[in-house]
Amino acid sequence: MPRVACAFWLSVSGQGEIRTVPVPEPRDDEVLVRTVCSGVSRGTETLVFRGGVPESQHTVMRAPFQEGDFPAPVKYGYLNVGVVEQGPSALLGRTVFCLYPHQTHYVVPASAVTPVPDSVPASRAVLAGTVETAVNALWDAAPLVGDRIAVVGAGMVGCSVAAVLARFPGVRVQLVDADPARAATAKALGVDFALPQDALGDCDLVVHASASEQGLVRSLELLAPEGTVIELSWYGDRQVSLPLGEAFHSRRLVVRSSQVGAVSPARRARRTFADRLALALDLLADPAFDALITGESAFEDLPRVMPRLASGDLPALCHRIRYAPADG
């Protein structure tokens, strides 16, 4: 009998379903992966769920193994950890990370999976794609020893950036968010926390990840003269207004985008996508990152969980999805 798997599909904007899908027999250069857990990124993935991807970005925003097209029906996701059940001997039985949607089994090229280090539990490895975004952002930002840095927006991406910055010598790092409950997350990551009105200014660098107009405006306010905002937020089809009059020009401020779809120009000549993802997995050996996983649900509950994540009824940074163990 042909092998089949179950996959989560966005059937129409705001509504998902579990579908049965065929799984081909892997070729010599492919692997069959049984998913152990996957992660829902509450930012991009819930924006996709709401149907908020602008038509102009439909091609740019495609996930590596996406099926279907925006706005729907579409199979979307990119935080998947599983075990290789068939494939080259070097990968057989290994726990791997893949930029694959929520699906119980799948076949991909062997080059598309990255082995998870023994020091990183599978349950934490679902964060690899987001920590990879943080790595790329900090390659773009190039912080220096002794810098004064704010990370505005304590969502999944902002917290990942703050967690990596906590390792930098001599820097002042403050995680800024309007939700006072994020103070506990900041403490677990080893960084200071402030509400927007209490944040420390005179920053050399601000990394903005709140996906809000107010957060970006506050980021500009926190900069020292000639400081830089690294913009990580993706606003989808929303318009954002900024005060680019006032002292923006006289203070020579910079707003620069960073996006994980390309390796930062600062490292592009010497690092590949595979190098960047492997580095992110190595960083996840630190158990402090467990603070970014704030909930868990069974795979079969995804059609009911995704609307709650998208509406904010179920607060989350990374919401982990667990899959049934292998038979036997």
N, C-alpha and C positions, 0 to 999 in steps of 0.2 A: 504493500500500500504506500502511496506517496506520503511523505512527511508533511505535516501542517503545523502551524504555529498560531498563536493569538496575538493580535496587534491592536494598539489603541489608535483610532482614527478620529480626527475632527470631521464630523459628517456635515455640519453646517456651523456657521459662526455661533459660538456659545454652546454647542452641544457635541459631545463625543460619544463614541461607541467602541465596543470590542468586536473586531472582525477576525474571522478565520482566514489565514493566508497560506499559500503553498510555500514550502521551503525546498529549494533545489538541492540535489546532491552536490557536495563541494568538489570542485576540480582540484588538481594537484597543488595549485598556487592559492587555494582558498581555505578558509576555516569555517567550521560549524560551531557557533557559540550558543551555549545555554545561558540565558540571562539570570543573574543572581539578584541584582538590584539596579534600579535606574533612578535618576533624579529629575525633578521638575524645577527648572529655573523660573522663579516667580516673575521675573522681569520679562524677558523676551518671549518665553513660551506662553505665558498667560496673555500677552499682547496678541500673539498669533491666535490664541483660542478665542479672543474677543473679535477677531477679524480686523485688527488695526494695522496691518502691514500695507503701506501705501502702494498703489499699483506700480509706481516708478521703481520700487525696491523689491518687486517680486522675484527678480532673478538674483539680486545681490543677497537676499535673505534666505535663499535656499539652504537647507541643512545638507551635509554630505550624502546622507542616505534617505533623504526625503522622497516620499512618493506622493503623487497628486500635486495640485497647484493651489496657491493662495487665491482667494481666501479659504475655500474648502470645495470638496473634500480633500483632506491632506493628512498624511502621516508625518508628524514632526516631532523632533526631539534630538538630543545630542549628548546625553550623560548616561552611558550604559556600561555596566560592569558585569562580566560573565566568565564562564569557564569554557575553554576550548575542548569540545568533545570529539571533533575530527579535524585533522589537518597535519601539517608538517610536525615531525617528531619533536623539534625544538619548542613547539608551542602546545603540544598535546597535554592536556591536564592543567595548563597554566591559567591563572586568573588574569584577565586582560581588560583594558579599558578601550571603548570604541565610541565614536561620535554617531551612535545609532539611536533611533527612536525607541519607544516603549514597546517591546515585543519579546515573547517568551523564548524564541530561538531565531537565529538568522545566520545567513551565509554571506561573508564578505571576503575580499582579498586579504591574504595573510598580512600584507603591508598596512592594512587599515587598523590593525589592533596593536596596542602597546602593552607589553607585560607589566603588571602591577608589582612593584618591589615587595619582597617578603615583609618589609617593615611597615607596609601600609595595608590595613584591613580593607577588604572589599567594600564594606559599609561606608568607609571614608573616601574611597577612590572615586565615588560618583562625583566628587567635587573637582575632579581633574580639569574638566573643561573650563570651569570658572576660574580656577587658580591659574590656568594657562592665560586667560584674559588679563589677569592681574600682572603676570610676568611680562606680557607684551606691553601693557600700559606703563610699567616701570622702566622697561627698555626705552619707551618713548619719552618718559619724563626725565630719566637720568638724574635721580636725586643724588645730592652730594653729602658727604659727612658734615654733620652740624646743621643741616637744613631744618627749617621750621615748616612743617607740613600739616595740612588739614585734609582729611578725607570726608567729603560731605555726601551723606547718604549711606546709611548702615544697612543696605540690602546685601544680597549675596555677593555681588561684585565688589562693592565698597568694603565690606568686611574682609574679603579675600585680599584686597590691596593693603588694608591696614595690617592684616596678619603677616604679610610678607615684609612690610615696612618695619614691623616690630623687631625684625632681626638686624636692621641697619644700625651701624654704630653712630652714636652721638646725635641722632636726629630727635626732634620733638615732633611726635605724632599724636594728633587728636582726631578721634572719630566723632563726627558731628551728625546729629539726627534729631528730628522733631519728636521722636518717640522716646520718652525717658526709659522705657523698658530695655532699650538697646544698650544701656549702660552696663548691664550684666554681661552682654556679649562682648563689649569692648574690654571689660575686665578679664574675661576668659582668654581673650586674644593678647592681653598684655599691653594695651594702649589706653590712653586717657580718653574720656568721653565728655562731650558738652552738648547742650541744646544750642540751636543756631544763634540765639541772642547772647549766649555766654561764651561763644567760641573765641579762641585766641587769634588775634590778627597778626599783621606784619609777617605773613607767610611767604616764603620763597616759592612754594609750590602748593597748589590745591588740586586734588583729584576729585572731580565731581561725578557722582554716581547716583543721585537721588531721582533722576528722571522727572524733575519738576522745575518750572521756571523760577520759583522762589529759591530753590537750592542753588541754581546757577548764578542768580543775582547775588546771593549771599557769598558764594565762592569768590566772585570778583571783589566784593567788599573786604574779604579777609586777606587779600594779597598785599604784599609790600610793593613799593614802586618797582617796575620792571619784572614783577612776578608772573607766573604762568598758571593758568587753569588747564588741566588735562581733562577733556570732556569725554567721559565714558558712557553717559546716558544715551539711550536711543529712544526718541520720542514718537516713533511711528508716524502717524498722520497728524500729530498735534503741532500747532504753531507755537513758537516761543519768542517772547519779546525781551530785549536786554537794554539796559541803560548805557548805550555806547557814546552818549554825550558826556555830560558831567566831567569827571576826572579821568575817564578811560584813556584818552589820548595823552594828556599831560603826564600821567603816571606810567605811560608806555606798557600797558598790560597786554598779555597774550592769552588768547583762547585757542587751544589746539586739540583737534579730535584724535582719538585713538580707537582703533577697531581691530578685533582679533582676526579678521578675515585675511590679513596679510601680516607677515613677520615684520616687526618694526624695522624701518630703514637703518636704525642704529646697529642692528645685528644681522640684517638680511644677507650680507655677504659671507657670514660665517656660521649662521644657524639655520637649520631647516625647521619645518613644522614639527617633524618628529623629535628634534632636539628640544624644542620648546615644550612639547607635551611631556617628554621624559623628565624634564626639569620640574615641571609642575607636580608630577607624581612623586618625585624625590622629596619635594617640599612637604608633601602630605604625610610624611613620617611623623610630623609634629602633631600630637594629639590635641593641641589647642584648636585645630580646625574642626573638631567635633562640634564645637559651639555653633557652627553654621548649619548643622542639620537639626531642624527644629520640629520635625514631625515625620510620621511614617504611615503608609497605607498599603493595603494589599493591591496587587495589580488589577484584580477584577473590580475593585472599587473606583478605579480612575474616572469612569464616566460621571460619577457622583462627586468625586473630589475636585476635579478640575474647575467646575463652575464656582466652587467655594474659594479656591485659591485665586481665581481671576477676579472675584468680587471683593476679596479681602475678608470675607466671612471666616476663612481659615487662615490666620496670619502665619507667615512662613518666611524663612530665608530659603534654604533648600529643603524641599519636601521629598523624602526618600520613598521609593516604591519597591516593595519586596515581592519576590516571585516564589512560587511553590518549589520546594526542593526536588532534586531529581528522584525519579522512582527508584525504590529499592534502597 
